[in-house]
Amino acid sequence: MTAHDFRVLYERLRDAAARPAEDGRCGALRHLTPDRVAAAVAEVRLGRSVSLAAPIETAPGPDDPEPAVHRMTGPSPGDLGSDGLYFATDRFAMNVHGDADSHLDALCHVVFDGELYGGVPASTVTAEGARTLSVDVVRDGIVGRGVLLDVPRLRGVPWLEPGDHVTSGDLTAAEAAQGVRVGPGDLLFVRTGHRLRRAELGPWNSAEARVGLHPTAVGFLAEREVTVLGGDGNNDTAPSAVAEVAFPVHVLAVQAMGIHLMDYLRFEDLAPVCAQAGRWSFLCVVAPLRLTGATGSPVNPIAVL
């Protein structure tokens, strides 16, 4: 994709998303109306909940050179064998936007041409935190109808190879094959098989080679008025389809359209449940941590079928 074609697409999506929400909700969240949240509850048929997050890893690897740190802070070894009351305590530290752990990107995460989503100056992101558009925007959670589109299932392969692209044609074909349609306010999840490939072949440097959406596929999100996009990879292909922009899907979805992204989720538990039930839509609950001024959060989305 040429830089010119990307710029044309970017400006079209940005201008279409610039309409203000009557209720003041930020970004694409304006599509997730109270009526749509209430309707999503009807997706629950089995009474079964499934996590869409991967286990947080603490061992370094080629795609996770700075893994999360988990340290036990108590009790002391001497306390363990003595009488009385003691508490087991621990501490975590995490690189939120790494290439292994499941996380949500806030609207202040992506800076393009000196601006955040909605033309907010990038200078609002400071060393003390983001003064606006932080993860606090979704402090009450994101609850709505989730839809899983399984592209490897569509193509008859266990996973897509790094460097491949998911196109808008793949998304519409997956809808038809799975008997589901993505609609306004939906939380769209796209399986590429990244997690399964990683589990079976071992981790690799996914910063240099990974599967993701083609930038033109973001037009599908705009047409269907999607609220959230979640992938089992980074959502962006590497190498990028746009030589001058390393993360075009992040730019288009987050910065241009105000869509919250979730990266490096895990669908290997959900996909078989959906296939067995013959239903690829569900109630979805996303509850990021309440972090003031943060550009993202670890996340454990829950699908309820």
N, C-alpha and C positions, 0 to 999 in steps of 0.2 A: 504494500500500500504506500503510495507516494505521500510525501509530507503535505502536498497541496490537497490531496483527497482526504487525508486525515483532518486537516484544518477545516475543510468544508463540512465534514461530518460532525466535528466538534462544535462548530458554530451553530449548526442546525439543532443538535441535541441540547446545547446550552440555552439557546433562545426559546425552544419549546418548553424547557423546564423552568423558565424564569417566572412563570405565572405564580403569583402569591397564593398561599392557602388561606381560605376564608377563616379557618379555625386557628391559624397561626402555627400549625405543625410544620416542622422543618423538612425541607427537601422532599424526597419521594414518599415520606411518611404521610403526606397529605392524601395519598391514594388509599391509605388504610383507615377508612372511616369506622366509626362505632358500629354501624350496621354490618360492615364486612367482618369486623371482629366477631360480632355475635353470630353471624352466619357460619363462621369457621368452626364454631363449636359443634355444628352438625356433622362435621367430618369424623367425629369420634364414633366408631362402631364397635371396635374390638376391646376398648378399654386397656390398650397396651401402649406403654411409653418406651421410646427408643432414643438413646443418646446419639447425637450427630457429631460428637467431638472425639478427637483422638486422645489417648492417654498422654499427659505431659511427660516429656522425656528429660532425663537429667544426665545422660551420657552423650558426649560429643560425637558428631558424625559429619560426613561430607556436606550434608544439608543443614547441619545444626552445630556449627563450631562453637557457639556460645549458648549452651543449653541452659534450661532452668536450673537453679540451685535450690536444693532442698536440704535443710540442716535441722537436725533435732536439737532443741534448746533445753529440753528437760524430759524426764528427771535425770539427775546425775546417777552415775553407776552405783554410788553408795546408797542412794535412796531406794533403788530397786529391791534391795534385800532387807530393808528395814520396815518396821511397823509404822503406821500412821498414814495420813492422806498426802498424796502427791499427784501432780498432773503431768501427763505427757504433752509437750508443747513443741512447736516447730516453726520454721520460718522459710518463706519462699521468696526467690527473686527471679525475674523472668524478662527476657527480651521479647516484648509483645509481638513485634512485627517480624519475627523470624520466619524461616522456611520449613518449620516442622510442626509447631504447636498451633492448635485451633484458636483463632482470634477474630475479633470484629474490628473493622476500620471505622473510626469516627470521621465525620465530614471535614474535620480540620487536618486530616492525615495527608491529603494530596495538595501540593502547591504547584500551580501551572501558570506560567506567565505572570508570576508575582501575586497571584490571587488564590483564594480558597473558593469553595462553592458560593455561588450567589454574588461574586464580585467582592467578597470580604478580603481586605488587604492581608497579605501573608504576614505582615508585621504584628498581627494579633496573636501569632504563635511566638511565645517568648521562652526564655530559659526557665521561667517559673510555671509555664504551662500555657495552654491555649485559652484566650479570654472569651472565645465564642466557638460554637460548632463542635465542642468537645464531646466525648462519649456521654457526658451528662445529659445531652439531648435525649437519649433513650434510657434515662434513669428509671422510667416506669416500665421498661421492657418493650419488646416488640412481640405482639401476639396476633396471629392471623392464619390464613390458609397457606400451608406449605405444599409445594409441588416438586417432586423429584423426577428429573428427566435423565434417563440412563443411556448415555450415548454409546458406550461399548456394547451394551445389550442390543442397541439398534444395529450396530455394525457387525455383530456376531463375533466379537473379540473380547478377551478378558479385560483389556485396558487399551487406551490409546498411547502411542509412543511419544516420548518427549519431542517437542518441535511441531507436533501436529496441531491443527486448529479445529475447534468446534465452531461451525458456521450457523447462521440463522436457519439454513436448510436442514441441518441436523436437528435443531430444536423443534422445528415444525414437524419433521418426520418422526421424531421421538414422541411427540404429542399424539400423532395419529396411530403409531404402533402401540402406545400404551393406553389409548382411549381416554386421554385427559387433555384439558386445555388450560393454559395459563391465562389468568384474568387480572383485572385491576385490583391492586392492593396485595397481590400474592407475594409470598416469599419463594423465590425460585432457587432450586438447588440443582446443580448440573454435575452429574458424575462422569468423570473421565477415566477412573480406575487408577489414579495416581497412588492411592494408599495400597491397593492390592499389588501393584507392581513393586512398590517399595518393600512390602512384606515378603514377597516371593523372591525378588532379585537382590534385595538389599538397597540401602539408601545411596543416592548419588548427589552430585552438586546440582541441585535443581535450580539454583540461581542462573546457571548457564544453559540448562536444557530442561524444559517442562512443557506440558500440554496446557492449553487454555483456550479462551474464546478468541475468535477473530474479532478485531475491532468493529467490523460491520455488524456482528451479531448483537452488539449493544443496541442497535436499532430495534431489535425484537423486544428488548426490555422497555424501550420507550413506547412502542406501539401497544404493548399489553399493560402499560402503567404498573410495572413491577415495583415493589417497595424495597425488597432486599434481594441481593444476589449472593449465593453461597456456593463455593466449589471445594472439591477435595484437593485441589492444588492452589495456586496463587491467583487463579482466574485469568491471568495474563500468560500468554505463550512466551517461551524463551527458546531461541532468539526472537526478538520482537518483530512483528510484521511491519512495523514502522521504524525505519533505521534511526530516525531522529528522536524518537520517543520510546523509552525503554518499557514503560508500563501504560500502553494506550488504553486498555480497558479500565484501569484505575482512574485515569484522567477523565475518560468519558463518563463512567458510572458515578464516581464519587464527586469529582470537581465540577463536571458539567451538569450532571443531572441530580445530584444530591441523593444517590442511592447508597445505603450502607452495605459494605461488602463484608463477607466472612470468608476467610482464607483457611486452607488446610484442614477442612472438616473431614469426617470419616463416614462413608455411606455403606460400608460393608455389612453392617448389622441391619440397616434400614431396608436396603434394596431387596433382600430375600423375603422380608416380611411383606413389603408392597407386592412383590411378584406372587406370593402365595395367596394374598388377599385379593389380588386382581384390582387393586386400587393404589394409585400413585399420588393421591392427595391426602392431607392430614392436617390436624390442628398443630401448629408449631409455636413454641414458647421460647423466646430468646431473652436471657436475663444477664446482661453484662454487669460487671462490678460498678459500683458508684464511685468513680474516680474523678475528682474535680480537675478540669483542665487537661485531661489525658487524651491522647490521639487514638486510643484504642483500648481493648480489654481482652483478656482471656475469656473464652466463652464456651458454654456447653449447651447448645440448642437441644431442645427436646421435641421429638415428634410424637404426637399422641394419635393413635389410629383407632 
